[in-house]
Amino acid sequence: MLTNNQIKHIASLAKLQLTVEEEKKFSSQLSSVLDFFGQLQKVDTKKIPETSQVTGLKNVSRKDEIEICEDISSLLRCSPHDINKNSIKIPKIM
C-alpha cells in the first residue's frame, strides 16, 4: 500500500490537486495497479525474444525522391497565388 506522502508526491508530479477522499481512493487503486506490475515481474521471459511490435506490419513509407520537372512554368500557372521569378508567393502563416 502506498503511503499518503507517496500519493501526494505522485499527484504533484501529475499536477493534480487531490482532496483527502481522492487521496484515499487513489491510494488503494494505484497500489493495486503497482501490485499487478509486481506479478508481471515474476513471469519468466528469458526464452521470449524481444520485439517492438507483434502485428506483423512493416513500415510502408517510401524513400523521398526528387523529381525534376522540365516544364516549371506550367506548374507555376496552376497556383492560385502570385508568381515571382519561378517561385510562388503565399500568404504569411503566422
CORWOZI-V88324 format. One record per pair of residues at least 12 apart in sequence whose ideal C-beta (glycine too) atoms are under 6 Angstrom apart, sorted by sequence separation. I is the first residue (numbers start at 1). J is the second residue. If there is no record, write none. Layout:
{{I,J} {I,J}}
This chain:
{{72,86} {7,23} {7,27} {2,27} {2,30} {2,31} {1,31}}
